[in-house]
Amino acid sequence: MQIDFHHAATYVLARLAGFDAEEGEIVAYAAQYVDDATDDEAIHFDNGARYSRISSAHRMLDYRNFESLAASRVWLPFHFLPGNQGLPAGEAPEGSFVERLVTIPNSSVAQDMIRATIADRDAPHGLQRLGIAMHVYADTWAHQGFVGLQHAINASTELTGANGEPDNEIVDRLKNYFINNALPLGHGTVLSHPDRPFLLWAYTNGRGERISRNNPDDYIDAAEQMCRAMQGYRAGSLDADLPGLTAADRHVIQRILREVRLDEAEERWGAWHHEIQAGSFSFGPATIEYVGEGEGSWEREALGEADGGRYAYREAFLESRWKRFHDALILHRYDVVHRILPRYGICTA
């Protein structure tokens, strides 16, 4: 998924789950910033203090290039959550280990990730962690069927559109891909097809199975479950009475997913923003903004500008939204890699 869903749609769903405008903006910013937090160098301050951060995405977000990132540190915990073939903790599916790493929509692993997020909701970084979890949760629908490793299981072929016609542009790009002799990472062989909400498409996966994908249906299911998860966060439990989306709000979301047929993610984000400003949702008119770097960004707000590679230390840094995001990023990864996945017999640390 891209900025239209990770930011704009996540904001909408947070508001529909009961968060106010400021809270919704924090959740949505954090959800999108997972794709933009590409630096992991330590921050050095002029008073000798330092802050170590981690990255949650590759700078180019190129699914063929992962040499600079360990899969267990980035792709698996933040973009391709292993699904254990849909089985609950303690049940080992048949097949090879890599089969257990395939992403499954709303898997038991994903549910446990949400529960861990809820357990951390009273922390200063609680809303940032919720946004991170919503990014990963949404991607279990978009990235289903793929693995966050360089592996032949991701080698997809015979891509076709809604009418069964070959996508010649994709076919040509795939030829170049395999000429490079690179094992595919994630959904690299189908490029951005999973990330465009309006697409109906099909492909043959690395097991030789023919797969048909209906992105609008997948995305509305993701929206419904994300709303419920955020309602569960507010209630303190996924076992609470979680009503999900109203029929009217669901209808608006479905309309946007199906009718906004724009290839550029920023243009689709603009369409969502127009609907939000127009008051199309039950929470009423609102406005949103996302600045990932530079003036107006969380990072600039927290750090200011560097002077000779160091930043002027301010006490407010400790309570900044940017630091809280990175605190949450570290805790999310630790919980997924070291606490949740081992309960499923999955070791990726």
C-alpha positions in Angstrom: 0.0 0.0 0.0 1.0 3.6 -0.5 0.5 7.0 1.0 -3.2 7.2 -0.1 -4.1 4.3 2.1 -1.3 4.3 4.7 -1.9 8.0 5.5 -5.2 9.4 4.2 -7.3 6.2 4.7 -5.7 5.4 8.0 -6.6 8.9 9.2 -10.2 8.3 8.1 -10.4 5.0 9.9 -8.8 6.3 13.1 -11.5 9.1 13.2 -14.3 6.6 12.5 -12.9 4.4 15.3 -13.4 7.4 17.7 -10.1 9.2 17.8 -10.2 13.0 17.6 -8.5 15.0 14.9 -5.1 15.4 16.6 -4.9 11.7 17.6 -6.0 10.6 14.1 -3.2 12.8 12.6 -0.6 11.1 14.9 -1.8 7.6 14.0 -1.9 8.4 10.2 1.5 10.1 10.2 3.2 7.2 12.0 1.5 4.7 9.6 2.9 6.5 6.5 6.3 7.3 8.1 7.0 3.5 8.3 7.8 3.8 4.6 9.8 7.0 5.0 12.0 6.2 8.1 15.0 5.1 6.0 17.8 6.4 8.1 19.4 4.5 11.0 22.4 6.7 11.9 22.6 7.7 15.6 21.7 11.3 16.4 24.4 13.3 18.2 23.7 16.4 20.2 25.9 19.3 21.1 25.8 18.5 24.8 27.1 14.9 24.3 23.7 13.2 24.4 22.9 10.8 21.6 19.9 8.9 20.3 20.0 5.6 18.4 17.2 4.9 15.9 16.3 2.2 13.5 15.0 2.2 9.9 11.8 0.6 8.8 12.2 0.9 5.0 14.8 1.0 2.2 15.6 4.5 0.9 14.4 3.6 -2.6 11.7 1.0 -1.4 13.0 -1.2 -4.3 11.9 -4.7 -3.8 14.8 -6.0 -5.8 17.5 -4.4 -3.6 17.7 -5.5 -0.1 21.4 -6.1 0.4 21.7 -3.1 2.8 18.9 -4.4 5.0 18.5 -7.6 7.0 15.0 -9.1 6.3 14.5 -9.8 9.9 15.0 -6.2 10.8 12.9 -4.5 8.2 10.9 -6.4 5.6 9.4 -9.1 7.9 8.4 -7.0 10.9 7.3 -3.9 9.0 6.1 -4.9 5.5 5.7 -8.7 5.1 4.5 -10.0 8.4 4.8 -13.9 8.4 1.4 -15.6 8.5 2.2 -19.2 9.6 -0.2 -20.3 6.9 -3.1 -18.9 8.9 -2.6 -21.3 11.8 -2.6 -20.2 15.5 0.4 -20.2 17.8 1.6 -23.7 18.7 0.4 -25.2 15.4 3.1 -25.9 12.8 1.9 -26.1 9.2 3.2 -28.7 6.8 5.8 -27.6 4.2 9.1 -25.8 4.3 10.0 -23.0 6.7 9.7 -20.3 4.0 6.0 -21.3 3.6 5.4 -20.2 7.1 6.8 -16.7 6.3 4.2 -16.1 3.6 2.1 -13.0 4.4 -1.6 -13.9 5.2 -4.3 -11.3 5.6 -5.4 -10.8 9.2 -3.5 -13.9 10.4 -3.2 -15.0 14.0 0.3 -13.4 14.0 -1.3 -10.1 12.9 -3.9 -10.4 15.6 -1.2 -11.0 18.2 0.7 -7.9 16.9 -2.5 -5.8 17.5 -2.9 -7.2 21.0 0.8 -6.3 21.8 0.1 -2.8 20.5 -3.0 -2.5 22.7 -1.0 -3.7 25.8 1.3 -0.7 25.2 -1.4 1.9 24.7 -0.8 3.8 27.9 2.8 4.5 27.0 3.8 8.0 25.7 4.5 6.5 22.3 1.1 4.6 22.2 -0.5 6.3 19.3 2.8 6.2 17.2 2.9 2.4 17.8 -0.7 2.1 16.8 0.1 3.8 13.5 3.1 1.5 12.9 0.9 -1.5 13.6 -1.8 -0.2 11.2 0.8 0.0 8.5 1.9 -3.6 9.0 -1.7 -4.8 9.4 -2.9 -3.1 6.2 0.0 -4.7 4.3 -1.1 -8.2 5.3 -3.8 -7.7 2.7 -1.8 -5.9 0.1 1.3 -8.1 0.4 -0.6 -11.4 0.9 1.1 -14.4 -0.8 4.6 -13.0 -0.8 7.6 -13.3 1.5 9.9 -10.5 2.8 13.0 -12.4 1.7 14.9 -12.9 -1.5 13.4 -16.2 -2.5 12.1 -18.1 -5.5 8.7 -18.4 -3.9 8.2 -14.8 -4.9 8.9 -15.4 -8.6 5.6 -14.5 -10.2 4.8 -14.7 -13.9 2.0 -14.3 -16.4 0.5 -11.1 -15.1 -2.8 -10.1 -16.6 -5.3 -7.3 -16.1 -9.0 -7.4 -15.4 -10.0 -8.7 -18.8 -7.3 -11.4 -18.9 -5.0 -9.4 -21.2 -1.2 -9.5 -20.6 0.3 -6.5 -19.0 3.0 -5.9 -21.6 4.7 -3.1 -19.7 5.1 -5.4 -16.7 6.2 -8.3 -18.8 9.0 -6.2 -20.3 10.1 -5.1 -16.9 10.1 -8.6 -15.6 12.4 -9.7 -18.4 14.9 -7.2 -17.2 14.4 -8.3 -13.7 15.3 -12.0 -14.4 18.2 -11.0 -16.7 19.8 -9.6 -13.6 19.7 -13.0 -12.0 18.3 -11.7 -8.8 16.0 -13.7 -6.6 12.8 -11.7 -6.1 12.1 -9.9 -2.8 8.5 -9.5 -1.7 6.2 -8.6 -4.5 8.9 -7.2 -6.7 7.9 -9.4 -9.7 4.4 -7.9 -9.7 5.8 -4.4 -8.9 3.1 -2.0 -7.6 0.1 -4.0 -8.6 -0.8 -4.9 -5.0 -0.5 -1.3 -3.9 -3.1 0.3 -6.3 -6.5 0.0 -4.7 -8.6 -0.1 -7.9 -6.8 -2.9 -9.7 -8.2 -6.3 -10.7 -5.4 -8.5 -11.8 -4.0 -12.1 -11.8 -0.6 -13.8 -11.9 1.0 -17.2 -11.5 2.9 -17.5 -8.3 6.1 -19.1 -7.4 4.4 -22.4 -6.7 2.8 -22.5 -10.2 -0.7 -21.6 -8.8 -2.9 -19.1 -10.7 -3.9 -16.3 -8.3 -6.7 -13.8 -9.0 -6.6 -10.5 -7.0 -9.4 -8.0 -6.4 -7.7 -5.1 -4.7 -11.0 -3.1 -4.0 -12.4 -6.1 -2.1 -9.1 -6.7 -0.3 -8.8 -3.0 0.7 -12.3 -2.7 2.0 -11.8 -5.8 4.1 -8.6 -4.3 5.4 -10.4 -1.0 6.2 -13.1 -2.8 8.1 -10.6 -4.8 10.2 -8.4 -1.8 10.8 -11.3 0.2 12.1 -12.2 -2.7 14.5 -8.6 -3.0 15.6 -8.5 0.7 16.5 -11.8 0.5 18.3 -10.3 -2.4 20.2 -7.3 -0.2 21.0 -9.6 2.4 22.4 -11.6 -0.2 24.4 -8.4 -1.9 25.6 -9.3 -5.3 24.1 -10.0 -7.0 20.8 -12.6 -9.0 22.7 -14.8 -5.9 23.3 -17.9 -5.1 21.3 -16.4 -3.6 18.1 -19.0 -2.3 15.7 -16.6 -1.6 12.8 -17.6 0.7 10.0 -21.2 2.1 9.6 -22.9 1.3 6.3 -22.7 4.9 5.1 -18.9 5.3 5.8 -18.2 1.9 4.3 -20.0 2.9 1.1 -17.9 6.1 0.8 -14.7 4.1 1.3 -15.7 1.5 -1.3 -16.6 4.3 -3.8 -13.2 5.9 -3.4 -11.3 2.5 -3.7 -13.2 1.6 -6.9 -13.6 5.0 -8.7 -10.3 6.8 -8.0 -8.4 5.1 -10.8 -5.2 7.1 -10.7 -1.8 5.4 -10.9 0.1 8.0 -8.9 -0.2 7.5 -5.1 0.0 11.3 -4.4 -2.9 11.9 -6.7 -5.0 9.3 -5.0 -4.1 10.9 -1.7 -5.4 14.1 -3.0 -8.7 12.5 -3.8 -9.0 11.2 -0.3 -8.1 14.6 1.1 -10.9 16.2 -1.1 -13.4 13.7 0.4 -12.2 14.5 3.9 -12.4 18.2 3.4 -15.9 17.9 1.9 -17.2 16.1 5.0 -18.0 12.9 3.2 -17.4 10.8 6.4 -19.5 10.8 9.6 -16.9 12.6 11.6 -17.5 15.8 9.5 -15.1 18.0 7.5 -11.4 18.0 8.3 -8.1 18.7 6.7 -4.9 16.6 6.6 -1.3 17.1 5.8 1.8 14.9 5.5 5.3 16.3 5.4 7.8 13.4 5.7 11.0 15.4 5.7 12.3 19.0 5.9 10.4 22.0 7.2 7.1 20.9 8.8 8.2 17.3 9.4 8.2 15.5 12.7 12.0 15.1 12.4 12.6 18.8 11.9 10.2 19.6 14.7 12.2 17.3 17.1 15.8 18.0 16.0 15.9 21.3 14.2 18.8 21.6 11.7 22.2 20.0 12.2 25.3 22.2 12.7 28.5 20.3 11.8 26.7 16.9 12.1 25.3 17.7 15.6 22.0 19.0 16.8 21.3 21.5 19.5 19.8 19.6 22.4 16.4 20.6 23.7 14.6 19.0 26.6 11.5 18.9 24.4 13.2 16.3 22.3 12.3 13.6 24.8 8.6 14.2 24.3 8.7 14.9 20.5 6.5 12.9 18.2 9.5 11.9 16.1 11.4 10.4 19.1 8.2 8.6 20.2 7.8 7.2 16.7 11.3 5.7 16.8 10.8 4.4 20.4 7.7 2.7 19.1 9.4 1.3 16.0 12.1 -0.3 18.2 9.5 -1.9 20.5 7.3 -3.1 17.7 10.2 -4.8 16.0 11.3 -6.4 19.3 7.9 -7.7 20.1 7.3 -9.2 16.6 10.7 -10.7 16.1 11.5 -11.8 19.7 8.1 -12.4 21.3 5.4 -13.1 18.8 7.0 -15.0 16.0 8.8 -17.5 18.3 5.4 -18.5 19.7 4.7 -19.8 16.2 8.0 -21.6 16.0 9.3 -18.9 13.6 12.9 -17.7 14.3 14.0 -14.8 12.2 16.2 -12.9 14.8 
